[in-house]
Amino acid sequence: MEGMLTPAQAFELQKRFYATGVTLPVAFRKARLRDLLDAMKRWEGRICEALWTDLHKSGEEAYLTETSIVVSEIKDAIRNVRRWSRREMALPSMSVLPAMSYVVKEPLGQSLIVSPWNYPIQLLLCPLVGAMAAGCTAILKPSPYVPHVSQVVADMVAETFDSGYVTVVQGDRKVNAMLFDLPFDIIFYTGSPSVAHTVMEAAARHLTPVVLELGGKSPCIIDSTADIDVAARRIAWGKTLNSGQTCVAPDYILIHASVKDAFVEAFRKQVSSLHGDDVRQSRHYVRMVSDKAFSRVSSYLRQGRILCGGRTDERERYIEPTLLDDVPLDAPVMNEEIFGPIFPIVTLDDEGGSFKDKVTDFVNSRPKPLAFYYYGKESAGWDIIARTSSGGACINDCVMHLANTHLPFGGVGNSGMGRYHRRESFEAFTHRRSVLVNPTWIDMPFRYMPYKMFSLVKRLV
């Protein structure tokens, strides 16, 4: 885009800015966080308009899932950054006495934050809060798939910050490649596991640390002990939120055969309760982000038997919430992250082994998911959680663990590495530096060659 800094220009500008040390004082960090908070308030209307234009996201949903989360993170950082940044005293070991030991929090330095299109405000600006609180500079790379949102963010950032401190670079994957080639001190990437391989390969050339917030196929377990009406309402909400285009959306269902029919009927009713009899007319039902996304997600409808839903409108990129049965386990819909409102069901029972064992074996046979959802008796949920692995989990709910920003959020294995939210965001962009301070009024002789009194040292250390 004309007038925009190239990746290399932005990097060099921020390198010079960071070298001045201006970002190090906590007072500077708090002042700039207040600037971001003020900007969020001034630009909220334009942000919501852009979200509606790009994603058909209602103002209510924009507030609940985007702007309010960012504002909460900023306020928390302003309140706590001084405490987070304090030098910590570490207990000394016998071998270093009488020296004192400390942990000093220092910014990693120049950061790159790359965000996806599905929550283009939250997933770009929440990491930025952590970078600013830690004392880093930041180059922001929003998604080109939400051009109106990306431009609003670029304009807001340009109005609020010196480009040497925080700036936005826009473009396609070629721009991403140019950014990844630069020797940043940390890369924070949110997106797909496939692109994450490219990020890690590029980062490895400079030994750059990375935080990867990815996705995957998050299972939704419905046991025979589940409260079916409550489960259906919460699952219908979690699956239709942002039209399923959520990294922690429940991806597929493992359901006990005894409650399957009841759940299908309850799910159908709850979708109508949330969005009306004609979901397409709902002001709160988001569209697929692009024609390509619509084509990919709608193709899954042919890979099973439709139990409810299934209607589409290519012109609007609309796909109705759909339950899909009799899906082959090797079908793409059971092996690719769906990122849409289609919900394949796998039915299990207690014949030839317990439902819990079958669920555990099924989940563990696949890459580790970003989220894990269990509906049923709490003790059974804890048991299955203990026998599986995921980035996060809920018992008798879904998605809401992400809403609690006091919980660390991140993936494991194929679903990512590193964590953020509140203090975890600060830590993600911070180096914990070890410092030892030894007095000069005494100098222990046994540390020096030829190691006199060595037998005494062995007894003490």
GUNUDREN-454024 format. One record per residue (C-alpha): residue number from 0; residue in one letter; x, y, z. Coordinates in Angstrom, 3 decimals. Example, Ala and Ser with C-alpha at 12.3 -4.5 7.8 and 13.67 -1.06 7.14 Angstrom:
# GUNUDREN-454024
> seq | type | east | north | up
> 0 | A | 12.300 | -4.500 | 7.800 .
> 1 | S | 13.670 | -1.060 | 7.140 .
END
This chain:
# GUNUDREN-454024
> seq | type | east | north | up
> 0 | M | 0.000 | 0.000 | 0.000 .
> 1 | E | 1.350 | 3.380 | -1.025 .
> 2 | G | 3.033 | 5.305 | 1.781 .
> 3 | M | 3.359 | 2.270 | 4.035 .
> 4 | L | 6.738 | 1.226 | 5.380 .
> 5 | T | 8.233 | -1.921 | 3.910 .
> 6 | P | 8.975 | -4.739 | 6.382 .
> 7 | A | 12.697 | -3.942 | 6.285 .
> 8 | Q | 12.114 | -0.203 | 6.783 .
> 9 | A | 9.776 | -0.788 | 9.702 .
> 10 | F | 12.257 | -3.192 | 11.279 .
> 11 | E | 15.197 | -0.781 | 11.017 .
> 12 | L | 13.110 | 2.109 | 12.326 .
> 13 | Q | 12.093 | 0.092 | 15.380 .
> 14 | K | 15.627 | -1.159 | 15.885 .
> 15 | R | 16.829 | 2.427 | 16.246 .
> 16 | F | 13.873 | 3.350 | 18.461 .
> 17 | Y | 14.419 | 0.404 | 20.805 .
> 18 | A | 18.149 | 1.133 | 21.069 .
> 19 | T | 17.372 | 4.499 | 22.690 .
> 20 | G | 16.046 | 2.690 | 25.777 .
> 21 | V | 12.888 | 4.790 | 25.839 .
> 22 | T | 10.633 | 1.732 | 26.216 .
> 23 | L | 12.388 | 0.496 | 29.367 .
> 24 | P | 10.907 | 2.731 | 32.112 .
> 25 | V | 7.637 | 1.428 | 33.515 .
> 26 | A | 6.245 | 4.966 | 33.400 .
> 27 | F | 6.644 | 4.993 | 29.611 .
> 28 | R | 4.928 | 1.624 | 29.267 .
> 29 | K | 1.961 | 2.666 | 31.397 .
> 30 | A | 1.587 | 5.938 | 29.513 .
> 31 | R | 1.530 | 4.171 | 26.156 .
> 32 | L | -0.942 | 1.571 | 27.446 .
> 33 | R | -3.213 | 4.443 | 28.465 .
> 34 | D | -2.827 | 5.831 | 24.940 .
> 35 | L | -3.977 | 2.477 | 23.550 .
> 36 | L | -6.907 | 2.392 | 25.961 .
> 37 | D | -7.983 | 5.881 | 24.871 .
> 38 | A | -7.636 | 4.877 | 21.226 .
> 39 | M | -9.830 | 1.824 | 21.721 .
> 40 | K | -12.570 | 4.030 | 23.119 .
> 41 | R | -12.308 | 6.602 | 20.331 .
> 42 | W | -12.171 | 4.039 | 17.536 .
> 43 | E | -14.698 | 1.507 | 18.878 .
> 44 | G | -17.448 | 2.643 | 16.503 .
> 45 | R | -15.239 | 2.391 | 13.436 .
> 46 | I | -13.925 | -0.989 | 14.590 .
> 47 | C | -17.459 | -2.353 | 14.948 .
> 48 | E | -18.465 | -1.026 | 11.527 .
> 49 | A | -15.449 | -2.719 | 9.940 .
> 50 | L | -16.206 | -6.023 | 11.698 .
> 51 | W | -19.754 | -5.908 | 10.345 .
> 52 | T | -18.520 | -5.150 | 6.832 .
> 53 | D | -15.907 | -7.907 | 6.742 .
> 54 | L | -17.571 | -10.631 | 8.826 .
> 55 | H | -21.228 | -9.682 | 9.378 .
> 56 | K | -20.338 | -9.551 | 13.091 .
> 57 | S | -22.948 | -7.732 | 15.180 .
> 58 | G | -22.040 | -4.870 | 17.487 .
> 59 | E | -22.894 | -6.982 | 20.522 .
> 60 | E | -20.654 | -9.825 | 19.426 .
> 61 | A | -17.910 | -7.385 | 18.433 .
> 62 | Y | -17.973 | -5.992 | 21.962 .
> 63 | L | -18.159 | -9.349 | 23.759 .
> 64 | T | -15.553 | -11.212 | 21.711 .
> 65 | E | -13.257 | -8.426 | 20.543 .
> 66 | T | -13.082 | -4.925 | 22.026 .
> 67 | S | -14.080 | -5.654 | 25.635 .
> 68 | I | -11.424 | -8.366 | 25.917 .
> 69 | V | -8.706 | -6.024 | 24.651 .
> 70 | V | -9.828 | -3.205 | 26.961 .
> 71 | S | -9.835 | -5.573 | 29.946 .
> 72 | E | -6.288 | -6.714 | 29.125 .
> 73 | I | -5.073 | -3.105 | 28.829 .
> 74 | K | -6.595 | -2.100 | 32.170 .
> 75 | D | -5.093 | -5.127 | 33.886 .
> 76 | A | -1.645 | -4.359 | 32.452 .
> 77 | I | -1.829 | -0.721 | 33.566 .
> 78 | R | -2.710 | -1.827 | 37.105 .
> 79 | N | -0.064 | -4.505 | 37.380 .
> 80 | V | 2.878 | -3.817 | 35.075 .
> 81 | R | 4.940 | -2.157 | 37.798 .
> 82 | R | 4.565 | -5.214 | 40.024 .
> 83 | W | 5.225 | -7.617 | 37.159 .
> 84 | S | 8.402 | -5.736 | 36.242 .
> 85 | R | 9.963 | -5.700 | 39.688 .
> 86 | R | 13.260 | -7.386 | 40.309 .
> 87 | E | 12.788 | -10.647 | 42.217 .
> 88 | M | 15.170 | -11.958 | 44.848 .
> 89 | A | 16.113 | -15.623 | 44.482 .
> 90 | L | 17.244 | -17.834 | 47.339 .
> 91 | P | 21.013 | -18.413 | 47.243 .
> 92 | S | 22.548 | -21.868 | 47.299 .
> 93 | M | 25.316 | -22.645 | 49.764 .
> 94 | S | 27.895 | -22.605 | 46.989 .
> 95 | V | 27.442 | -18.896 | 46.231 .
> 96 | L | 27.123 | -17.401 | 49.708 .
> 97 | P | 27.396 | -14.566 | 50.673 .
> 98 | A | 26.323 | -13.430 | 47.193 .
> 99 | M | 22.762 | -12.279 | 46.524 .
> 100 | S | 20.800 | -13.560 | 43.531 .
> 101 | Y | 18.063 | -11.848 | 41.523 .
> 102 | V | 15.781 | -12.330 | 38.546 .
> 103 | V | 15.527 | -9.207 | 36.396 .
> 104 | K | 12.651 | -8.815 | 33.918 .
> 105 | E | 13.860 | -7.341 | 30.659 .
> 106 | P | 12.035 | -6.987 | 27.333 .
> 107 | L | 12.976 | -9.432 | 24.623 .
> 108 | G | 13.173 | -6.452 | 22.249 .
> 109 | Q | 11.689 | -6.184 | 18.777 .
> 110 | S | 8.515 | -8.201 | 18.340 .
> 111 | L | 6.453 | -9.301 | 15.373 .
> 112 | I | 2.765 | -10.061 | 15.969 .
> 113 | V | 0.892 | -11.818 | 13.166 .
> 114 | S | -2.854 | -12.332 | 13.572 .
> 115 | P | -5.623 | -14.178 | 11.668 .
> 116 | W | -8.949 | -12.882 | 10.390 .
> 117 | N | -11.471 | -14.640 | 12.636 .
> 118 | Y | -11.044 | -12.359 | 15.678 .
> 119 | P | -8.951 | -9.681 | 14.008 .
> 120 | I | -9.023 | -7.169 | 16.878 .
> 121 | Q | -8.653 | -9.422 | 19.889 .
> 122 | L | -5.982 | -11.694 | 18.410 .
> 123 | L | -3.846 | -8.781 | 17.217 .
> 124 | L | -4.146 | -6.335 | 20.098 .
> 125 | C | -4.113 | -8.650 | 23.123 .
> 126 | P | -0.562 | -9.799 | 22.280 .
> 127 | L | 0.316 | -6.137 | 21.651 .
> 128 | V | -0.687 | -5.327 | 25.230 .
> 129 | G | 1.803 | -7.933 | 26.447 .
> 130 | A | 4.554 | -6.563 | 24.189 .
> 131 | M | 3.975 | -2.990 | 25.369 .
> 132 | A | 3.814 | -3.998 | 29.038 .
> 133 | A | 7.106 | -5.875 | 28.664 .
> 134 | G | 8.815 | -2.888 | 27.038 .
> 135 | C | 9.096 | -4.248 | 23.495 .
> 136 | T | 8.491 | -2.563 | 20.182 .
> 137 | A | 5.964 | -4.210 | 17.880 .
> 138 | I | 5.292 | -4.643 | 14.183 .
> 139 | L | 1.687 | -5.743 | 13.686 .
> 140 | K | 0.685 | -7.826 | 10.683 .
> 141 | P | -3.117 | -8.126 | 10.387 .
> 142 | S | -4.898 | -10.449 | 7.978 .
> 143 | P | -5.619 | -9.333 | 4.411 .
> 144 | Y | -8.871 | -11.338 | 4.508 .
> 145 | V | -10.505 | -8.631 | 6.640 .
> 146 | P | -9.348 | -5.520 | 4.752 .
> 147 | H | -11.665 | -3.002 | 6.415 .
> 148 | V | -10.690 | -4.105 | 9.931 .
> 149 | S | -7.008 | -4.180 | 9.035 .
> 150 | Q | -7.151 | -0.650 | 7.654 .
> 151 | V | -8.987 | 0.682 | 10.700 .
> 152 | V | -6.340 | -0.861 | 12.957 .
> 153 | A | -3.558 | 0.593 | 10.803 .
> 154 | D | -5.121 | 4.059 | 10.970 .
> 155 | M | -5.684 | 3.826 | 14.724 .
> 156 | V | -2.112 | 2.717 | 15.395 .
> 157 | A | -0.649 | 5.401 | 13.109 .
> 158 | E | -2.650 | 8.083 | 14.909 .
> 159 | T | -1.665 | 6.801 | 18.362 .
> 160 | F | 1.978 | 5.696 | 18.249 .
> 161 | D | 5.353 | 6.588 | 16.803 .
> 162 | S | 6.101 | 4.124 | 13.997 .
> 163 | G | 9.388 | 3.315 | 15.668 .
> 164 | Y | 7.422 | 1.957 | 18.612 .
> 165 | V | 4.317 | 0.288 | 17.147 .
> 166 | T | 3.389 | 0.114 | 13.471 .
> 167 | V | 1.235 | -1.930 | 11.108 .
> 168 | V | 2.531 | -3.622 | 7.974 .
> 169 | Q | -0.102 | -4.969 | 5.592 .
> 170 | G | 0.051 | -7.374 | 2.706 .
> 171 | D | -0.255 | -10.974 | 1.578 .
> 172 | R | 1.888 | -14.030 | 2.219 .
> 173 | K | 4.808 | -12.466 | 0.347 .
> 174 | V | 4.874 | -9.733 | 2.982 .
> 175 | N | 4.661 | -12.404 | 5.686 .
> 176 | A | 7.698 | -14.123 | 4.181 .
> 177 | M | 9.653 | -10.857 | 4.167 .
> 178 | L | 8.766 | -10.257 | 7.809 .
> 179 | F | 9.688 | -13.783 | 8.873 .
> 180 | D | 13.118 | -13.360 | 7.260 .
> 181 | L | 13.976 | -10.491 | 9.606 .
> 182 | P | 15.861 | -11.146 | 12.881 .
> 183 | F | 13.116 | -10.282 | 15.365 .
> 184 | D | 13.649 | -10.982 | 19.049 .
> 185 | I | 10.270 | -12.735 | 19.282 .
> 186 | I | 7.533 | -13.758 | 16.842 .
> 187 | F | 3.974 | -14.134 | 18.112 .
> 188 | Y | 1.920 | -15.966 | 15.495 .
> 189 | T | -1.764 | -16.878 | 15.651 .
> 190 | G | -3.088 | -18.989 | 12.799 .
> 191 | S | -2.998 | -22.441 | 11.269 .
> 192 | P | -0.579 | -25.262 | 12.102 .
> 193 | S | 0.422 | -25.484 | 8.417 .
> 194 | V | 1.694 | -21.890 | 8.308 .
> 195 | A | 3.254 | -22.328 | 11.757 .
> 196 | H | 5.776 | -24.724 | 10.196 .
> 197 | T | 6.901 | -21.891 | 7.914 .
> 198 | V | 7.114 | -19.523 | 10.881 .
> 199 | M | 9.287 | -21.919 | 12.868 .
> 200 | E | 11.557 | -22.653 | 9.921 .
> 201 | A | 12.135 | -18.938 | 9.378 .
> 202 | A | 12.607 | -18.254 | 13.095 .
> 203 | A | 15.125 | -21.078 | 13.366 .
> 204 | R | 17.498 | -19.259 | 11.015 .
> 205 | H | 17.848 | -16.484 | 13.611 .
> 206 | L | 17.166 | -18.647 | 16.701 .
> 207 | T | 14.164 | -16.396 | 17.322 .
> 208 | P | 11.772 | -17.578 | 20.055 .
> 209 | V | 8.182 | -18.046 | 18.944 .
> 210 | V | 4.756 | -18.151 | 20.519 .
> 211 | L | 2.394 | -20.149 | 18.324 .
> 212 | E | -1.341 | -19.962 | 18.953 .
> 213 | L | -2.801 | -22.473 | 16.546 .
> 214 | G | -5.930 | -24.616 | 16.354 .
> 215 | G | -6.851 | -28.161 | 15.550 .
> 216 | K | -9.829 | -30.433 | 15.984 .
> 217 | S | -11.238 | -29.824 | 19.450 .
> 218 | P | -13.449 | -32.744 | 20.546 .
> 219 | C | -16.816 | -32.310 | 22.227 .
> 220 | I | -17.699 | -35.290 | 24.425 .
> 221 | I | -21.361 | -35.923 | 25.357 .
> 222 | D | -21.695 | -38.697 | 27.929 .
> 223 | S | -24.863 | -40.538 | 28.946 .
> 224 | T | -24.837 | -38.546 | 32.206 .
> 225 | A | -24.963 | -35.144 | 30.459 .
> 226 | D | -27.783 | -32.671 | 30.985 .
> 227 | I | -28.808 | -32.760 | 27.337 .
> 228 | D | -30.752 | -29.484 | 27.208 .
> 229 | V | -27.963 | -27.508 | 28.874 .
> 230 | A | -25.306 | -29.253 | 26.788 .
> 231 | A | -27.194 | -28.554 | 23.556 .
> 232 | R | -27.651 | -24.873 | 24.398 .
> 233 | R | -23.993 | -24.331 | 25.286 .
> 234 | I | -22.689 | -26.357 | 22.357 .
> 235 | A | -25.014 | -24.619 | 19.882 .
> 236 | W | -23.763 | -21.275 | 21.165 .
> 237 | G | -20.095 | -22.304 | 21.001 .
> 238 | K | -20.426 | -23.779 | 17.504 .
> 239 | T | -22.387 | -20.878 | 16.013 .
> 240 | L | -20.302 | -18.158 | 17.662 .
> 241 | N | -18.541 | -16.450 | 14.752 .
> 242 | S | -20.175 | -19.173 | 12.625 .
> 243 | G | -17.709 | -21.737 | 13.974 .
> 244 | Q | -14.717 | -19.681 | 12.829 .
> 245 | T | -13.133 | -19.841 | 16.280 .
> 246 | C | -9.881 | -21.615 | 17.103 .
> 247 | V | -11.465 | -23.172 | 20.220 .
> 248 | A | -14.830 | -23.973 | 18.618 .
> 249 | P | -15.970 | -27.537 | 19.260 .
> 250 | D | -14.967 | -29.316 | 16.065 .
> 251 | Y | -16.548 | -32.766 | 16.261 .
> 252 | I | -18.797 | -34.697 | 18.665 .
> 253 | L | -18.154 | -38.010 | 20.387 .
> 254 | I | -21.554 | -38.961 | 21.805 .
> 255 | H | -22.921 | -41.862 | 23.825 .
> 256 | A | -25.427 | -43.766 | 21.693 .
> 257 | S | -28.085 | -43.628 | 24.419 .
> 258 | V | -28.417 | -39.821 | 24.248 .
> 259 | K | -27.755 | -39.195 | 20.567 .
> 260 | D | -31.369 | -38.780 | 19.390 .
> 261 | A | -32.224 | -36.530 | 22.325 .
> 262 | F | -29.183 | -34.351 | 21.655 .
> 263 | V | -29.929 | -33.953 | 17.936 .
> 264 | E | -33.442 | -32.727 | 18.695 .
> 265 | A | -32.241 | -30.457 | 21.509 .
> 266 | F | -29.491 | -28.999 | 19.309 .
> 267 | R | -32.011 | -28.186 | 16.563 .
> 268 | K | -34.239 | -26.388 | 19.076 .
> 269 | Q | -31.374 | -24.458 | 20.651 .
> 270 | V | -30.098 | -23.201 | 17.288 .
> 271 | S | -33.599 | -21.855 | 16.602 .
> 272 | S | -33.707 | -20.321 | 20.064 .
> 273 | L | -30.402 | -18.533 | 19.471 .
> 274 | H | -30.891 | -17.418 | 15.877 .
> 275 | G | -34.560 | -17.854 | 14.956 .
> 276 | D | -36.242 | -20.337 | 12.645 .
> 277 | D | -34.380 | -18.864 | 9.662 .
> 278 | V | -30.781 | -18.588 | 10.818 .
> 279 | R | -29.835 | -16.652 | 7.697 .
> 280 | Q | -31.904 | -13.702 | 8.935 .
> 281 | S | -30.162 | -13.591 | 12.312 .
> 282 | R | -28.248 | -10.374 | 12.948 .
> 283 | H | -25.839 | -12.339 | 15.102 .
> 284 | Y | -24.901 | -15.076 | 12.639 .
> 285 | V | -21.541 | -14.446 | 10.989 .
> 286 | R | -20.747 | -15.383 | 7.372 .
> 287 | M | -17.778 | -17.298 | 6.011 .
> 288 | V | -14.904 | -14.884 | 5.587 .
> 289 | S | -14.290 | -15.585 | 1.886 .
> 290 | D | -15.531 | -17.493 | -1.140 .
> 291 | K | -12.655 | -19.912 | -0.662 .
> 292 | A | -13.672 | -20.577 | 2.932 .
> 293 | F | -17.307 | -21.052 | 1.890 .
> 294 | S | -16.314 | -23.536 | -0.813 .
> 295 | R | -14.077 | -25.522 | 1.537 .
> 296 | V | -16.543 | -25.715 | 4.446 .
> 297 | S | -19.641 | -26.363 | 2.318 .
> 298 | S | -17.836 | -29.263 | 0.619 .
> 299 | Y | -17.910 | -31.104 | 3.962 .
> 300 | L | -21.710 | -31.365 | 3.682 .
> 301 | R | -21.260 | -34.117 | 1.088 .
> 302 | Q | -19.171 | -36.261 | 3.426 .
> 303 | G | -21.979 | -37.533 | 5.662 .
> 304 | R | -25.714 | -37.700 | 6.258 .
> 305 | I | -27.317 | -34.410 | 7.302 .
> 306 | L | -29.342 | -34.702 | 10.510 .
> 307 | C | -30.305 | -31.034 | 10.715 .
> 308 | G | -29.353 | -27.851 | 8.909 .
> 309 | G | -27.451 | -28.122 | 5.652 .
> 310 | R | -28.775 | -25.088 | 3.781 .
> 311 | T | -26.320 | -22.709 | 2.108 .
> 312 | D | -26.275 | -19.483 | 0.102 .
> 313 | E | -23.118 | -18.983 | -1.929 .
> 314 | R | -23.862 | -15.317 | -2.665 .
> 315 | E | -23.941 | -14.498 | 1.053 .
> 316 | R | -21.282 | -17.083 | 1.990 .
> 317 | Y | -23.905 | -18.458 | 4.369 .
> 318 | I | -23.818 | -21.991 | 5.789 .
> 319 | E | -26.523 | -23.140 | 8.196 .
> 320 | P | -25.454 | -24.871 | 11.434 .
> 321 | T | -25.389 | -28.546 | 10.506 .
> 322 | L | -25.115 | -31.879 | 12.301 .
> 323 | L | -23.508 | -34.533 | 10.098 .
> 324 | D | -23.826 | -38.271 | 10.774 .
> 325 | D | -22.358 | -41.466 | 9.279 .
> 326 | V | -19.081 | -39.736 | 8.453 .
> 327 | P | -16.137 | -42.003 | 7.513 .
> 328 | L | -13.305 | -41.460 | 9.990 .
> 329 | D | -10.868 | -40.933 | 7.120 .
> 330 | A | -13.026 | -38.202 | 5.521 .
> 331 | P | -11.520 | -34.694 | 5.355 .
> 332 | V | -14.209 | -33.334 | 7.703 .
> 333 | M | -12.848 | -35.673 | 10.402 .
> 334 | N | -9.204 | -34.846 | 9.756 .
> 335 | E | -9.085 | -31.139 | 8.830 .
> 336 | E | -9.930 | -28.286 | 11.171 .
> 337 | I | -13.448 | -27.374 | 10.041 .
> 338 | F | -13.492 | -23.707 | 11.052 .
> 339 | G | -17.152 | -23.442 | 10.195 .
> 340 | P | -20.642 | -24.397 | 11.433 .
> 341 | I | -20.588 | -28.061 | 10.372 .
> 342 | F | -20.549 | -30.600 | 13.171 .
> 343 | P | -19.736 | -34.281 | 12.467 .
> 344 | I | -20.992 | -36.799 | 15.036 .
> 345 | V | -19.230 | -40.017 | 16.019 .
> 346 | T | -21.436 | -42.384 | 18.046 .
> 347 | L | -19.879 | -44.606 | 20.713 .
> 348 | D | -21.329 | -47.022 | 23.273 .
> 349 | D | -20.190 | -49.306 | 26.091 .
> 350 | E | -20.084 | -52.528 | 24.097 .
> 351 | G | -16.631 | -54.060 | 23.970 .
> 352 | G | -15.217 | -51.397 | 26.302 .
> 353 | S | -16.335 | -48.405 | 28.319 .
> 354 | F | -17.392 | -45.130 | 26.699 .
> 355 | K | -14.630 | -43.325 | 28.629 .
> 356 | D | -11.957 | -45.693 | 27.343 .
> 357 | K | -13.181 | -45.370 | 23.765 .
> 358 | V | -13.223 | -41.583 | 24.019 .
> 359 | T | -9.726 | -41.533 | 25.480 .
> 360 | D | -8.362 | -43.840 | 22.787 .
> 361 | F | -10.030 | -41.809 | 20.017 .
> 362 | V | -8.721 | -38.454 | 21.245 .
> 363 | N | -5.221 | -39.764 | 21.945 .
> 364 | S | -4.969 | -41.292 | 18.469 .
> 365 | R | -5.097 | -37.785 | 16.953 .
> 366 | P | -2.943 | -34.631 | 17.241 .
> 367 | K | -3.311 | -32.762 | 20.516 .
> 368 | P | -6.203 | -30.291 | 20.229 .
> 369 | L | -6.363 | -26.686 | 21.377 .
> 370 | A | -9.473 | -27.376 | 23.462 .
> 371 | F | -11.317 | -30.345 | 24.955 .
> 372 | Y | -14.959 | -30.286 | 26.027 .
> 373 | Y | -16.750 | -32.849 | 28.201 .
> 374 | Y | -20.437 | -32.913 | 29.114 .
> 375 | G | -21.499 | -35.280 | 31.860 .
> 376 | K | -20.593 | -36.174 | 35.425 .
> 377 | E | -17.777 | -33.919 | 36.622 .
> 378 | S | -15.681 | -36.725 | 38.112 .
> 379 | A | -15.725 | -38.563 | 34.779 .
> 380 | G | -14.693 | -35.347 | 33.039 .
> 381 | W | -11.677 | -34.958 | 35.315 .
> 382 | D | -10.764 | -38.597 | 34.697 .
> 383 | I | -10.783 | -38.180 | 30.899 .
> 384 | I | -8.913 | -34.870 | 31.123 .
> 385 | A | -6.205 | -36.605 | 33.173 .
> 386 | R | -5.820 | -39.265 | 30.473 .
> 387 | T | -5.688 | -36.890 | 27.493 .
> 388 | S | -3.882 | -33.681 | 26.551 .
> 389 | S | -5.093 | -30.377 | 25.134 .
> 390 | G | -4.290 | -26.693 | 25.299 .
> 391 | G | -7.291 | -26.044 | 27.551 .
> 392 | A | -10.499 | -27.762 | 28.583 .
> 393 | C | -14.013 | -27.257 | 29.922 .
> 394 | I | -16.310 | -29.587 | 31.817 .
> 395 | N | -19.981 | -28.965 | 30.968 .
> 396 | D | -19.138 | -25.921 | 28.861 .
> 397 | C | -17.188 | -24.862 | 25.792 .
> 398 | V | -15.148 | -21.836 | 24.692 .
> 399 | M | -15.627 | -20.089 | 28.066 .
> 400 | H | -12.155 | -20.961 | 29.366 .
> 401 | L | -10.916 | -18.465 | 26.773 .
> 402 | A | -13.280 | -15.831 | 28.187 .
> 403 | N | -11.575 | -16.053 | 31.589 .
> 404 | T | -8.460 | -14.039 | 30.896 .
> 405 | H | -7.110 | -14.948 | 34.346 .
> 406 | L | -6.457 | -18.394 | 32.861 .
> 407 | P | -3.385 | -18.826 | 30.655 .
> 408 | F | -4.337 | -19.522 | 27.049 .
> 409 | G | -2.237 | -21.559 | 24.665 .
> 410 | G | -1.837 | -24.828 | 22.854 .
> 411 | V | 0.248 | -27.960 | 23.152 .
> 412 | G | 1.860 | -30.050 | 20.437 .
> 413 | N | 0.116 | -29.483 | 17.116 .
> 414 | S | -2.141 | -26.825 | 18.659 .
> 415 | G | 0.691 | -24.485 | 19.575 .
> 416 | M | 3.298 | -23.475 | 22.139 .
> 417 | G | 3.522 | -20.663 | 24.646 .
> 418 | R | 0.763 | -18.911 | 26.589 .
> 419 | Y | -0.715 | -15.476 | 26.994 .
> 420 | H | -3.405 | -13.323 | 28.670 .
> 421 | R | -2.754 | -10.855 | 31.471 .
> 422 | R | 0.539 | -11.641 | 33.272 .
> 423 | E | 1.215 | -14.538 | 30.892 .
> 424 | S | 1.207 | -11.992 | 28.035 .
> 425 | F | 3.829 | -9.905 | 29.845 .
> 426 | E | 5.927 | -13.023 | 30.453 .
> 427 | A | 5.659 | -14.090 | 26.806 .
> 428 | F | 7.556 | -10.964 | 25.714 .
> 429 | T | 9.946 | -10.903 | 28.683 .
> 430 | H | 13.356 | -12.423 | 29.323 .
> 431 | R | 13.945 | -13.497 | 32.929 .
> 432 | R | 17.582 | -12.538 | 33.387 .
> 433 | S | 19.626 | -14.074 | 36.192 .
> 434 | V | 21.911 | -11.673 | 38.086 .
> 435 | L | 24.282 | -12.499 | 40.947 .
> 436 | V | 25.812 | -9.764 | 43.131 .
> 437 | N | 28.846 | -10.773 | 45.214 .
> 438 | P | 30.281 | -8.510 | 47.920 .
> 439 | T | 34.001 | -7.739 | 48.009 .
> 440 | W | 34.443 | -7.605 | 51.785 .
> 441 | I | 35.007 | -11.370 | 51.808 .
> 442 | D | 36.356 | -13.791 | 49.201 .
> 443 | M | 35.907 | -17.488 | 49.956 .
> 444 | P | 39.211 | -19.281 | 49.253 .
> 445 | F | 37.800 | -22.764 | 48.630 .
> 446 | R | 36.402 | -21.834 | 45.173 .
> 447 | Y | 39.934 | -21.266 | 43.823 .
> 448 | M | 42.530 | -23.761 | 42.733 .
> 449 | P | 44.061 | -25.836 | 44.220 .
> 450 | Y | 40.698 | -26.284 | 46.075 .
> 451 | K | 41.836 | -26.334 | 49.690 .
> 452 | M | 39.393 | -27.660 | 52.284 .
> 453 | F | 37.691 | -29.675 | 49.498 .
> 454 | S | 36.409 | -32.375 | 51.864 .
> 455 | L | 34.603 | -29.714 | 53.913 .
> 456 | V | 33.126 | -28.183 | 50.769 .
> 457 | K | 31.701 | -31.574 | 49.696 .
> 458 | R | 29.902 | -31.886 | 53.053 .
> 459 | L | 28.412 | -28.364 | 52.823 .
> 460 | V | 27.340 | -28.194 | 49.187 .
END
